[in-house]
Amino acid sequence: MAKNKKPTFLSVFLNGLIFENPTFALMLGMCPTLAITIAGSNGLGMGLATTAVLVCSNLLISILRNVIPDKVRIPAFIVVIASFVTMIDLLLKAYIPALSASLGMYIPLIVVNCIIFARAESFAFKNPPVLSIADGLGMGLGFTFAITLLSCIRELIGAGKLFGVEVIRLVLEAGTNWINATFNLELVAPVYQPMAIMTQVPGGFVTLGILLILVNAISNAAKKKAAAKEVQA
Amino acid sequence: MNTYMTILIGSLLVNNFVMNKFLGICPFLGVSKKFDTALGMGMAVTFVMTAASFVTWIVNEFLLLPFDLAYMQTIAYILVIAVLVQIVEMALKKLSPSLYQALGVYLPLITTNCAVLGVAILNTDEGYNLLESTFNGFCAALGFTLAMLLFACIREKLSLAKMPKWMDGFPGALITAGLMAIAFQGFGGLI
């Protein structure tokens, strides 16, 4: 990987998005990951809100990194992050009230999302502003991707919907109609019984666990392949 | 008296912070490998959450509301919590250095434990008075500690079992937590 090379905007961005994905690789920000991922739109909204806060706070902390004394850096980070979260909270309340209502108290809780804190401490405080924006974008979008995926899986199995559209029912009906039309039958479309537990608490834990197993399996396979290539060469 | 009973059962079991509200998941997964550290973490969080409920109520009632500063809630609350955590950290360093070592990086991270800020915001949303707020903070923290201790017991046993390689660590822990959450759902009808 590009560890010896000088970090560029793209390498830092991709690092956050894929190699060090905050959810799958670093296991940060678990609370919102599990709590609000019951509908695709929730996941996307939460992810983008977090990304916005992360980019802004990374930028500001990076600009101020030579001004903030080392000893009081943690309170300083908290104040910066909390200010941006308050702005996002008020903006969402004003312009997207539906999303604001469905995310509820989890919006102010972005303040205590470990991802933002961890990136401020381990990246923005040590790197120039442009790279910090790249890191914020990469990490934020990586997080958005992960929680949107998780929400879609849970919504699909738990409610039979995808972003509020009843996908499974539509597919089943369309399929039955097609069969009826081609074979001249009069079948009734089967009814999908949603597994409600997937949108409840246990479903969150178990879905994330299974996703992590898949991610581990894929990254292990990739590592093995890379090792085999090195042996050959 | 009735209100307090409802708060006790509600926060401890029915609306358990970890098992029902997904608050405080980071320490729940991070410091639950050993029973002793889980107990220490639980006690530290209990103190911070109870104190935070008390102080944030006062801040909200006498500072934010009279001066029409309700939109500053998040910032004010998180600062109160950060100060409290700093106090706990200094006290633990003096009183119990071994526990201080064991908790490691998770001690300053109590600041970013969503359970603490979560309980403060919930208290304000529910409109509890000073005593109810403090009691709710204490009960919610006990619920957090209970869930964490149970989970730590299971994980201590689980570490002896032979698990498939791809399930070891976080994935296994998450699925265990999922099964525990199903058990906690059984309390659903109590209130």
Interface residues (C-beta under 8 A of the other chain):
Chain A: M27 L28 M30 C31 L34 A35 I74 P75 I78 V79 A82 S83 V85 T86 D89 L90 M105 P108 L109 V111 V112 N113 C114 F117 I197 Q200 V201 P202 G203 G204 F205 V206 L208 G209 I210 L212 I213 N216 A217 N220
Chain B: M19 N20 K21 F22 L23 G24 I25 C26 L29 Y71 M72 Q73 T74 I75 I78 L79 A82 P108 L109 T111 T112 N113 C114 V116 L117 G118 I121 L122 D125 W166 M167 F170 P171 G172 A173 L174 I175 A177 G178 L179 A181 I182 F184 Q185
